[in-house]
Amino acid sequence: MKLMKIAPDVLKISQAIASVMGVDVTVVDNNLVRIAGTGRYYNRSGEKVSSQSAFGVALKTKESFIIEEAGKHKVCKQCESVKDCEEYAEVCCPVKVNEHIVGVIGLIAFDEQQKQKIVNKKGSLMNFLNKMAELISSKLTEQTNLEEIELLAQKLEIVLNSVDKGIILADHTGNILSYNKSSLQLFNISQHEILTKNIEDIIGHDAFLALKKNNFKVKNKEFIYQHCNNFVRGIFDTNTITVDKKRCGVVFIFSKLSDVLGVVNDVATGTIVTNFEDIIGDSYAFTKTKDTAKQASQSSSSVIIQGESGTGKELFARAIHFNSERKGAPFIAINCSAIPEQLLESELFGYEEGAFTGAMKGGKTGKFLLANGGTVFLDEIGDMPLHLQAKLLRVLQEKMIEKIGGKSLIPIDIRVIAATNKDLERKVSQNEFRDDLFYRINVIPIFIPPLRERKKDIFTLVRHLLINCNLRLQKNITQIDDNVSEIFMNYNWPGNVRELENTIEYAVNMCNEHIISHEHLPARLLNSSTNITNNKDITPIKSLEKQEIIKALTTYKPSQAAKVLGIGRATLYRKIKEYKIEI
Ligand SMILES: Nc1ncnc2c1ncn2[C@@H]1O[C@H](COP(=O)(O)OP(=O)(O)OP(=O)(O)O)[C@@H](O)[C@H]1O
């Protein structure tokens, strides 16, 4: 602790002592540097005092003492300046802070009269000087504590400003007392403006009343802050600050809804980032589908993905989202056919507290709001009830959403990717699907061909699936035998890639060799009418024909393949169409 920090106070105390005692006063620090002085030593602060002087001895011994007869005292005898010393008498008293010597106060007599003052009152003088030393000590402690508090406050400010949540301190009437930088950014407000606000302006009057009732304790409470063009939606928690059983403030911790939901969404939808490279298949038709999807990921227009069950509609939707500029925001998938009508409405749009009997306390945030800034994947949109179709159309057109039982419209920014395995146009013509919604979502249509129409992809997928299954099931299966290839080629794959996935997983489980053969396949494939390996090993003619055409086409160009097969080119093309073979 440095006595220099309180030099002005030390000077004042020295002057007070000097005027009471009528002698000169000097105070040095623990480096023997004069901090303050009166009389002859006034204006001589900063000078270094000899270590052999009485001050030096007091520092070393940590003891108070009086020199009644300067020159004769044992301290003076050791001092090299004793011959030139002008002092008549002296009193030295160390200044201690927690047993640590921080300096020395000295009273000095420069004539006989002053000396008598010291000698005559030495008892009470020592006591008085000790008290003065204590006064200096407490001033220094106070100053040090103050500096520590200031340092702590600075550190706290740095910590608070590094938090990305908005933190505001208010008193029990809601007046804002303090805030961090994130709160200014969150509410887009200036430092000056925030201090003129009441917390009610942010969370609303009703919420503030409810908070008061609840003893200022709340967790994950929703708020909407709307000011000029500024709209912030989020949740907040509170913490009360109580000192000596007295509440002296309430801390509000605000999070933006999109930040919270980003986290929730990571868990809820398992943010498995999907890229186009994860979509396996290099047949011509499938590559074209992927190209269209890649293009779609670069825009924000609505997309409708059509394809049979298990063709990878959700996979495509994910890849579009994670390759779009919305990738940082949530991707939320909802299956419109899996949920009863009323539940679907509250799932999508959310509701306010008390909106209907059974509504949850605090209301519910719908999936549309959860996905704000991101993408909503509406699977099986063809099964969406008509009245919800109307509500969805409003969301898409007006970019506003109204919760069930809500009084206000909330701005929203979502991209909708819809999917269906039904013929939506037919549904429109039968008035089962709104034509206006159909045209609104049908901006970029993507059609995923079924697996039976892109048989080339089966083998690319098999290779990919074997690698994954081996890893997962700790096997080392490298291929499928020719018989299995034929079965795969001739099977219809009504469940598409999902069914192929399950088939490979089943086979890998059943197989203890390196090659999958037909006994490792599930019964449904072996029993299928399109399967060429029957009990008597007889292959239906059509299957044989198709198989041979595919074989020829994988080696030759169509004109050469026709020659090898012994048929005309026109016949070959007719059969390619008939068997839906891809070239
Ligand atoms: N081209 C592909 N490459 C790799 N995996 C695929 C591919 N297509 C589909 N899958 C996988 O098949 C399974 C089904 O895919 P997905 O759920 O996307 O299909 P879907 O068309 O949305 O199905 P449904 O209509 O039944 O909802 C998933 O495990 C998916 O990863």
The ligand as an ORCA input file, in Angstrom:
! r2SCAN-3c Opt
* xyz 0 1
  N     -30.455    -39.927    -52.217
  C     -30.295    -40.307    -50.944
  N     -29.067    -40.451    -50.444
  C     -28.884    -40.871    -49.187
  N     -29.881    -41.145    -48.337
  C     -31.129    -40.994    -48.783
  C     -31.409    -40.550    -50.093
  N     -32.732    -40.479    -50.261
  C     -33.277    -40.835    -49.093
  N     -32.336    -41.146    -48.199
  C     -32.550    -41.646    -46.844
  O     -33.784    -42.327    -46.843
  C     -34.528    -42.062    -45.680
  C     -35.844    -41.425    -46.047
  O     -35.605    -40.126    -46.521
  P     -36.628    -38.908    -46.252
  O     -37.209    -39.015    -44.881
  O     -35.929    -37.669    -46.618
  O     -37.725    -39.273    -47.298
  P     -39.161    -38.597    -47.502
  O     -39.393    -38.598    -48.948
  O     -39.216    -37.304    -46.793
  O     -40.064    -39.665    -46.789
  P     -41.628    -39.507    -46.317
  O     -42.399    -39.082    -47.513
  O     -41.970    -40.854    -45.853
  O     -41.593    -38.482    -45.241
  C     -33.664    -41.169    -44.837
  O     -32.952    -41.954    -43.920
  C     -32.738    -40.530    -45.829
  O     -31.525    -40.188    -45.212
*
